[in-house]
Each structure stands twice: as structure tokens, then as C-alpha cells.
Amino acid sequence: MAETDTISGTERRSYVLIGTGNRGTTMWGRDLLAGWSEHVDLVAIIDKNQLRAQRARHMIKSNAPIFSSVEDMQKAGISPQLAMVCTPDDTHDEIVVKMLDAGADIITEKPMTTTVEKIRRMLEAEARSGKRIDVSFNYRYSPTAARIKELLMSGVIGKVTSVDFHWYLDTAHGADYFRRWHAYIRHSGSLFVHKATHHFDLLNWYLDSTPQTVSAFGKLLNYGKNGPFRGERCQTCPHTANCDYFFDISSDPFLDALYEDPASEDGYYRDRCVFREDIDIPDTMVATIGYANDVQVSYSLNTFQPIEGHHIAFNGTQGRIELRQHEDQPWDMPDQDEILLIRNFPKPGEEKLERIIVPHAEGGHYGGDNLMRDMIFKSGQNDKLHQRAGAKAGAYSVLCGIAALKSAQTGEIVKIDDLMPDIGT
Ligand SMILES: NC(=O)c1ccc[n+]([C@@H]2O[C@H](COP(=O)([O-])OP(=O)(O)OC[C@H]3O[C@@H](n4cnc5c(N)ncnc54)[C@H](O)[C@@H]3O)[C@@H](O)[C@H]2O)c1
């Protein structure tokens, strides 16, 4: 793998945006050019849906030429130094390998990919090309996550022995995954991969270790075949008056412009029924994970909650760190989190319970999106918390999700080494 940092620097680097859905258009299009245009220059846009790409280009306020594939861009003689890959998860590998082989560095959206074979192709292409893959693990950069990492690194709770980690998606955000390609294992690897990649990466980073053994359950208990009725999509559904999950895309002008008319090109509707019979991913998941450094993790992911956020606790030989982080709950303090540091054996002058208040930073993911772009694009950044994530980190978090899904499907305990024996090398 390339060790050197070839992306950060003072020069302005040319880049191609590949995938102009919500994430590509905002994070790596409109917002990147609004805040970091002295570092990057958008020279091409690729999406296989030409109408969506045109709408996105208008929103991004760019004149960059639009192509439908990497090959078409290359035929036009454009060779960007960087590629931002924001297509569906199962398509990342093919695009990343092509762009690495063409001499570009990569920033790929999470999850890095969805299968062991695809991970291997990407790691091999990175090594072969001497270029670098960055994976967009923005949660590492939220000020609260950074403060927890500092506390763990300080040793204040002694040796960490276990973690309780529970993630909650509310009925709006959770349902969104069941409307689209995420609802199929072949495209997303299930939410154990698509969504939990963030959470498994946070664990790997917080614990500075790697997962070894995974045991999990996962069932589809609310969406899909469980629904009381179903239609094709919300816009044309006869059940909207009775459906808790009715979503009116026309009420969101941004999503409406980016998805509704463009769907006429490829049938990719943003508001497909969450009760489709063929949905094959679990909506309710638990996993236990054993780490190389002996930490034991208990994890869950639920997708139809009245709250959005997570609860995490690190249990150590000298104490415990606790966080309950929610988005927009009336009982929370606005725009800030409270970390509880609870000591087993406080020394004179130390409190048993310390309340550490951390304000959120500006922008998406509690400020993580902006801080990640600073780390990647601005020169002179000090990565003292090891927040910048490469392909190996991307691979480990995906492997943990693949292991969890496999365990849920087979009832067996799955070893990461059995999935990919060479990952540690
Ligand atoms: N880091 C985060 O917090 C975060 C948040 C949201 C999404 N994401 C990730 O970003 C990626 C995109 O998510 P989204 O919600 O914008 O998806 P989306 O489905 O809305 O958009 C994907 C776009 O890619 C295009 N596309 C599909 N296959 C293609 C191909 N082979 N070549 C070119 N274009 C192709 C589609 O036409 C579509 O416009 C996903 O990997 C997702 O996991 C990350």
C-alpha cells in the first residue's frame, strides 16, 4: 500500500466527481468547491444517468464536461489527478481500480466496497499503482469522537476491556435505506456493511486494534415482506393515507430535482416502497466482536426508531467513558454532546464523575465532513489522532460487516482471518 501522502499539499489538484447522487453532488461537488476550491479543480463529472449529472452540475455551479463512464472521459483526453467515487457501494471497486491504473489518487465513499474479492482487487491495484486510496470515514472527525479518542489514548480509564455500542436510525433515515439499492445484499452487502462500516471503523480506530472474531444475528422484522400492504412507489401508491412510511419526494425540492425526472432514464426511483417483497437485508442486527487486543464488543443496529444517534460506553480497568449522541432530541443540549468520564478509583482531587461538554462543529456529521476535507486537502495538518483513513482501514471495517452478515446467515462464529488470511500482511 502507498504510505506516502500524495493528496495533501499546496498545489491545486484536478479531480473527477464520479456519481452525482445526493452524496456526490453535495459533499464532493457543491460543498467541496464552495470551501476548498483553492485546493481542487473539478475537471469532469461522470454518472451513467446523464440527466442527473446535468442537474448536479447546475447545483454544483460548474462547467465541467459530463461523461457516462471512465472510458468516455479518457477518450476525451482528460486525466484527473484525483477521483471522488460516490456511486453505489458494489460499483466502487471497478471504478477505483480503473482510476488507480490511470494514475489517479482516490477518495472513495464508504463502505470501500462490499465483498472480499472486491477488497482484494482494490488493495492490489493500490499497491500496483503506487497511488493512494482514502476512505471517507467522516465520523472519526466529529469533535466528540476526537475527544473520546484523546481520552482513550490518555489511558484515563486504564486498559479498555469491553465496549457497548448501539446505533439507532430513526423512521425517516432508517426507511430511506429500504427505498433504494441499499435494500439488496448484492448492492450494499446489507447494512452490516453499508451502514455499520462507519461503526466498525470507529471501533477499530478507537481501540487501535483489529477485529478477529464475529458472531451475529440479523433479521428483517419490520420492512419488506412484513408490511401490511405495499405499492410500487410512494408517488403512485393507493395506501399513502394509511402508511407510516409515506414519503413525498416533491416536498424536498433538492431530492426532487436530483432524482424524480432523472428516474425516467433508468427507473431509479428514490421513493420505492419500503415493503417490497424482495428486500433481502436485515433491519434488526446485533453482533459481538472479539478484538486482537482482547477487547470484547457488543454492537447493535436498529432501523426504525423514534431516535437517531448512538449510545457507546468504553469499560476499562480504571473506569468508563459514556456517550449518548442524538440528532435533534428535545431532552439533549442543542449543538453539543456530553461525555461522561466515570472513574473506578478516583484519586484525591479527582471527581468520580466528570462531565465533558463538546460543542459540535459546523456542517454535516456533527462537523466531521468539513474537518475531514480540511485534513485531506489543506497542507500542514497534524494527524495526531490518526483520523485519516486509508484502504486497510476501509477493508477491515468491511470485513467485519461481511463476517457479521455471514454469521447471521449461517449461525457460525466467523473469523476475519478465514475470510481474508492475507489482510494482516
Ligand atoms: N460518508 C457518508 O457519511 C456517506 C453519506 C451518504 C452516502 N455515502 C456513500 O456515498 C455513495 C453514494 O451515495 P448516494 O446516496 O449519493 O447514492 P445514489 O444512489 O443517490 O447516487 C449514486 C449515483 O451513482 C450513479 N451510478 C451508479 N452506477 C454508476 C456507474 N457504474 N458509473 C457511474 N455512475 C454510476 C447513479 O446514477 C447515481 O446518480 C454510497 O457509496 C454511499 O454509501 C456516504
The ligand as a MOL file (V3000), in Angstrom:
LIG
                    3D

  0  0  0     0  0            999 V3000
M  V30 BEGIN CTAB
M  V30 COUNTS 44 48 0 0 0
M  V30 BEGIN ATOM
M  V30 1 N -19.7260 9.1610 4.2600 0
M  V30 2 C -21.0330 9.2780 4.4590 0
M  V30 3 O -21.4440 9.6360 5.5450 0
M  V30 4 C -21.9860 8.9640 3.3290 0
M  V30 5 C -23.2890 9.5010 3.3410 0
M  V30 6 C -24.1490 9.1770 2.2800 0
M  V30 7 C -23.7110 8.3280 1.2640 0
M  V30 8 N -22.4450 7.8200 1.3020 0 CHG=1
M  V30 9 C -21.9660 6.9070 0.2310 0
M  V30 10 O -21.8980 7.6270 -0.9770 0
M  V30 11 C -22.1730 6.7620 -2.0910 0
M  V30 12 C -23.2970 7.3760 -2.9100 0
M  V30 13 O -24.4670 7.5050 -2.1210 0
M  V30 14 P -25.7700 8.2710 -2.6790 0
M  V30 15 O -26.7820 8.2190 -1.6230 0
M  V30 16 O -25.3880 9.5830 -3.2450 0 CHG=-1
M  V30 17 O -26.1690 7.2440 -3.8570 0
M  V30 18 P -27.1640 7.4990 -5.0890 0
M  V30 19 O -27.6730 6.1700 -5.4820 0
M  V30 20 O -28.1240 8.5560 -4.7430 0
M  V30 21 O -26.2180 8.0680 -6.2390 0
M  V30 22 C -25.3120 7.2460 -6.9220 0
M  V30 23 C -25.0980 7.7770 -8.3370 0
M  V30 24 O -24.1520 6.9230 -8.9980 0
M  V30 25 C -24.6150 6.7120 -10.3480 0
M  V30 26 N -24.0300 5.4540 -10.8100 0
M  V30 27 C -24.4000 4.1880 -10.4900 0
M  V30 28 N -23.5550 3.3000 -11.0370 0
M  V30 29 C -22.6410 4.0080 -11.7470 0
M  V30 30 C -21.5210 3.6650 -12.5230 0
M  V30 31 N -21.1560 2.3930 -12.6840 0
M  V30 32 N -20.8130 4.6580 -13.1130 0
M  V30 33 C -21.1710 5.9560 -12.9450 0
M  V30 34 N -22.2210 6.3480 -12.2060 0
M  V30 35 C -22.9510 5.3930 -11.6150 0
M  V30 36 C -26.1180 6.7150 -10.2410 0
M  V30 37 O -26.7160 7.0190 -11.4790 0
M  V30 38 C -26.3630 7.7850 -9.1750 0
M  V30 39 O -26.5170 9.0540 -9.7610 0
M  V30 40 C -22.5140 5.3910 -1.4820 0
M  V30 41 O -21.3720 4.5640 -1.5050 0
M  V30 42 C -22.8750 5.7300 -0.0550 0
M  V30 43 O -22.6060 4.6820 0.8520 0
M  V30 44 C -21.6000 8.1430 2.3110 0
M  V30 END ATOM
M  V30 BEGIN BOND
M  V30 1 1 1 2
M  V30 2 2 2 3
M  V30 3 1 2 4
M  V30 4 1 4 5
M  V30 5 2 4 44
M  V30 6 2 5 6
M  V30 7 1 6 7
M  V30 8 2 7 8
M  V30 9 1 8 9
M  V30 10 1 8 44
M  V30 11 1 9 10
M  V30 12 1 9 42
M  V30 13 1 10 11
M  V30 14 1 11 12
M  V30 15 1 11 40
M  V30 16 1 12 13
M  V30 17 1 13 14
M  V30 18 2 14 15
M  V30 19 1 14 16
M  V30 20 1 14 17
M  V30 21 1 17 18
M  V30 22 2 18 19
M  V30 23 1 18 20
M  V30 24 1 18 21
M  V30 25 1 21 22
M  V30 26 1 22 23
M  V30 27 1 23 24
M  V30 28 1 23 38
M  V30 29 1 24 25
M  V30 30 1 25 26
M  V30 31 1 25 36
M  V30 32 1 26 27
M  V30 33 1 26 35
M  V30 34 2 27 28
M  V30 35 1 28 29
M  V30 36 1 29 30
M  V30 37 2 29 35
M  V30 38 1 30 31
M  V30 39 2 30 32
M  V30 40 1 32 33
M  V30 41 2 33 34
M  V30 42 1 34 35
M  V30 43 1 36 37
M  V30 44 1 36 38
M  V30 45 1 38 39
M  V30 46 1 40 41
M  V30 47 1 40 42
M  V30 48 1 42 43
M  V30 END BOND
M  V30 END CTAB
M  END
